[in-house]
Amino acid sequence: MKQIYLVDASVYIFRYYFALPPNWESRSGYTTEAVYGFSNFLLDLLARRPDGIACAFDESLGSCFRNEIYPDYKCSRALPDEGLAFQLAACREMAEALGIASFASERYEADDILATLTRICAEQGEAPVVVTRDKDLGQLLSRGASSLWDFAADAHMGSAEIEAKFGVRPEQIADYLALVGDSIDDIPGVPGIGAKTAAGLLSEFRSVDELLANRERVAGLKIRGAKGLVDKLAEHEGQIRMALQLAQLAYDVPVGVASEALAHNPSGPDLAIALAEEFGIGGLANKISRTLTNKSAEPVT
C-alpha cells in the first residue's frame, strides 16, 4: 500500500509562528519564523519519500458554510493581522514550490479538505496518514485513514487511542462534540453534559440521532443524573442537531483530483530556493536541493 501523507497545514504553521523567535525576515520586511519552521517541517516529511503528499490550508475564517448554520461559529478567533497573513500565504507558496499538492477553500475548512482527500484515497484502496495535532480529526479513522500522526511528537493515534482518549469510537466523534461542545470552535454544548456523561450515552446509543429518538430510555441508564438528562436532551434537541452539523466533516469538497494527483513531483529545487531567499530563509537552500534532487537518498535530518 502506498504511503500518503495528508497534512493539516495550519496547525503546524501556527505552532511555528508561536514557538519560534522572529529571527528571519523577508525582503518585503515581514518576519518569517512560521515560514522557516513550516518549510523545514515539509522537507523532513519529503525526506521520508512518501508516495503521495498534500497540504490543506484554512482560508475560510468567517466565510465557512458553518457560519451560515451558526453565525457565532469560531467567532472568538481573530482574523490574521497583516504580518501573519503574509506568512500564511508564504507557507502555501513554499509548499507548492516544493511540489506538494495544496488545497484551500473560502467555503470549506482544511478539515473538510482532509476528509475529502481521505475519501478519495480510500476509494482507490489507499489508507492515508493524516499529519495533524488535532485529535478531533479522529473521525477520519472510520473513513479510511490509517492513523493520525503528530509529527512533532512522532506519535500515531489509531482507533484504539482515540477511544481511550474520548471514550467513544472514531465514527462517534462528531456526536460526542454535539453533546459536549467545542470551546475552540465556539460550538455550544448541552449544559450538564460533560465528557464522561457524553461517552456513557454514546456507549448505549450509536449516534446522537438514535439517542434523541430514544431519549426516554436514558432515565433507566446507570449514568449519574440520568433522569434529569431526559429533560435536558428534549430542551436542547435543536441545539444538539445544529452542533452535530457543525462538528461533522464534509467529504464532498470540490477538489477535483484523484489520489494519483497527490504524488510528489517537484520540478526541481530552483523555484523553492529562490522563494527561500525571498522569504529570508536561504539557510534551507542546501536542504531543499538535497531533498528535491536525490529521491533515493536517506532521509535528510
Secondary structure, DSSP 8 states (H G I E B T S, - for coil): ---EEEEEHHHHHHHHHHHS-S--B-TTS-B-HHHHHHHHHHHHHHTT--SEEEEE----TTTSHHHHH-TTTTTTS----HHHHHHHHHHHHHHHHTT-EEE--SSS-HHHHHHHHHHHHHHTT---EEE-S-GGGGGGGGTT--EEEETTTTEEE-HHHHHHHHSS-GGGHHHHHHHH-BTTTTB---TT--HHHHHHHHHHSSSHHHHHHTGGGGGGSSSTTHHHHHHHHHHTHHHHHHHHHHHS--S-------GGGGS-----SHHHHHHHHHTT-GGGHHHHHHHHH-TTS----
